[in-house]
Amino acid sequence: MAKKSTTKRTPKGIDEQLREAILNSSHKRAAIARETGIADAVLSRFVTEDEYARRDLRLATAAKIAAFLGLELAPKKRGR
């Protein structure tokens, strides 16, 4: 029998979700940058796998990317 993991899975933050959406998008990073008016270097530093080189985005920048990708920030549904 396989032993179940006892570690609780941490929900993904908005930054992780946006990073995944960018990386999984059918659009190339340069196209996202061009269409949103965001510097490609800013996107590059946001999506890099190197945690020491990774940078955060300003909220306004994240909103532009989310809108371009058709994403929406919504409240989490809570079970009762």
Number of C-alpha atoms within 10 A of each C-alpha: 3 4 5 6 7 6 6 6 7 6 8 9 9 11 14 13 13 20 17 12 16 20 14 10 12 10 12 12 17 15 12 21 20 12 12 16 12 17 12 15 11 15 23 16 17 21 21 14 10 10 10 8 11 15 15 13 14 8 9 9 16 18 17 18 22 17 13 13 16 9 14 9 9 6 6 6 6 5 4 3
